[in-house]
């Protein structure tokens, strides 16, 4: 099955539970949290960018610019930024995210509700972001909450907005989107996995009480993980004979430049 890529999402719960209090954290504190996961084996850091009325868009983008600079100056982690747009995010702001030169960007090919956040994505927005990512040579990760998002990504590929060997992140266990029971979550996961092309790279992320079980599923099925349980995930992966990929090995696995 090969080596496993571990992506850490250290600030996801901050957004979902406490809105965007991340921006009240000192940069050094945020970085120290990222570094701790890096030392445990995470090769990618996933940073969600969301806007609201508490802080200006310029302030938020400046915060990420400083954080990304700190990460890259002290580690060789790959930086994965979200491009889950909403109606507070202008085209100009979207372009500024690319100025941060992420290694990977996420695109959500649809609109969803997560906690108190409404992520609105029109067809024009989705395809524009994919075009800009490709034009800048940045790897695109398709965030998948249901199979329609996989099918839409295949349409984007036909339009030459995505390269072959698409990188998918399969998201299960999200309130209001997928089942909250283990039988339903595992079924959702297998259904999503069955829908993606066989030549795709993929990871799984599970929110909620069944996270550790779904991470074992992901490991056994040959996928990668997005998790905050890096030490646990590395231990389980090693027990099944899968070594944790370094950042340089991750670049090769995901065909990054």
Order of alpha helices (4+ residues) and beta strands (2+ residues): beta-alpha-alpha-beta-alpha-beta-alpha-beta-beta-beta-alpha-beta-alpha-beta-alpha-beta-alpha-beta-alpha-alpha
